């Protein structure tokens, strides 16, 4: 074999090694939070975030099922949303949070594709949270923790499409078999956080949390874990890998607007390929540049030695 052939073969092996490393990395990261937000790209809390909710990594992974551990433990359900600092991140006026998804969300004609899980909750019609049989109020359904956020989506993290203002008002449901709002133990039947919730909050009006006699709040959830779902099919994008959340500054010092986020999920039918980490992309292309330089140097050496 000529020296040139050996050099080309060596560079080919290094090229293959770089590809293998990148593929292994992508496979390993895809198993961590499949269908959720996986990386915080940027976080600016803004001027009026809720105190004690400044960890942006709280928005990574799946939504919270069980909250209040060590203080007032209870299953997450419409009358008891997540509320700990380790479970939520807050944005104040002028704040921004950019998240990279684990997988691309692919527009679905039957949408929606992306679920936003915050900390909205329902007020008991009797204002008695000690009552295991909590009931939603009549219309309009009375809530707490409902916030509005500006949402933008992107395929690459650089070019953004605005979805406008989203009202995150649908409470999270962690378990299908927790029917007591005062229960301090997790349930056995998990809800599906990647199954879009198909009702509005006003559909809960006058319904009990659970009932053997007819309709109930739990019956409307079905197997879904709730959340406020948004449709990306009209964005013109073929895929979404990044989300940006913003709270506008309304110029009124008395309002102190903010938004708290627990998690983002992708509908089962909308999960696409793995979204590569920016560092992985850089590593791959730097590897190619290095290989190109090495190959060029070797070819020049071969020319000087008369092999070409």
LINVENMO-V853392 format. One record per pair of residues at least 6 apart in sequence whose C-alpha atoms are under 7 Angstrom apart, sorted by the first residue. I is the first residue (numbers start at 0). GAP is how many residues later the second one is. Records with the same first field share a line. If there is no record, write none. Layout:
I: GAP  GAP
//
This chain:
3: 298
6: 291
10: 280  284
17: 266  269
21: 258  262
25: 250
29: 72  244
32: 28  69
33: 68  69
34: 67  68  230  231  236
35: 24  25  26  65  66  228  229  230
36: 23  24  62  63  64  65  227  228
37: 22  23  62  63  64
38: 21  60  61  62
39: 16  17  58  59  60
40: 57  58  59
41: 55  56
42: 13  53  54  55
43: 51  52  53
44: 45  46  47  50  51
45: 45  46  47  48  49
46: 45  46  47
47: 44  45  208  209  210
48: 41  42  43  209
49: 40  208
51: 33
52: 32  35  36  37
53: 35  36
54: 34
55: 33
57: 28  29  30  31  204
58: 29  30  202  203  204
59: 203
60: 202
61: 201
62: 54  199  200
63: 18  23
64: 10  11  109
65: 8  9  10  120
66: 6  7  8  9  15  16  17
67: 6  16
72: 111
73: 108  109  110  111
74: 99  108  109  110  111
75: 6  96  97  98
76: 94  95  96  97
77: 43  44  93  94  95
78: 42  43  44  102
79: 41
80: 38  39  40  90  91
81: 37
82: 36
86: 175
87: 172  173  174
88: 171  172  173
89: 168  169  170  171
90: 156  167  168  169
91: 155  165  166  167
92: 154  155  156  163  164  165
93: 152  153  154  155
94: 151  152
95: 148  149  150  151
96: 147  148  149
97: 144  145  146  147
98: 143  144  145
99: 141  142  143
100: 140  141  174
101: 172  173
102: 138  168  169  170  171  172
103: 135  136  137  167  168  169  170  171
104: 8  134  135  136  161  165  166  167
105: 132  133  134  164  165  166
106: 6  125  126  131  132  163
107: 125  162
108: 124
110: 120
111: 84  117  118  119
112: 116  117  118  119  153  154  157
113: 115  116  117  150  151  152  153
114: 81  112  113  114  115  149  150  151
115: 52  111  112  113  147  148  149
116: 55  110  111  144  145  146  147
117: 50  142  143  144
118: 26  52  141
119: 24  25  26  49  50  51
120: 22  23  24  50
121: 14  20  21  22
122: 13  19  20  21
123: 10  11  12  13
124: 10  11  12
129: 52
131: 48  49  50
132: 47  75  76
133: 74  75
134: 71  72  73  74
135: 68  69  70  71  72
136: 68  69
137: 67  68
138: 63  66
139: 62
140: 60  61  64
145: 22  23
146: 20  21  112
147: 17  18  19  20  111
148: 16  17  18  96  97  98  110
149: 14  15  16  95  96  97
150: 11  12  13  14  15  93  94  95
151: 8  9  10  11  91  92  93
152: 7  8  9  87  89  90  91
153: 6  7  86  87  88  89
154: 84  85  86  87
155: 85  86
156: 85
160: 74
167: 60
168: 59
169: 31  56  57  58
170: 55  56
171: 53  54  55
172: 18  52  53
173: 16  17  51
174: 12  14  15  16
175: 13  14  15
176: 10  11  12
177: 9
178: 30  31
190: 32  33  34
191: 31  32  33
192: 31  32  33  72
193: 71  72  73  74
194: 29  72  73
195: 28  30  33  71
196: 24  27  29  30
203: 13
206: 9  10
207: 8  9
208: 7  8  9
209: 6  7  8
240: 34
246: 11
301: 6
//
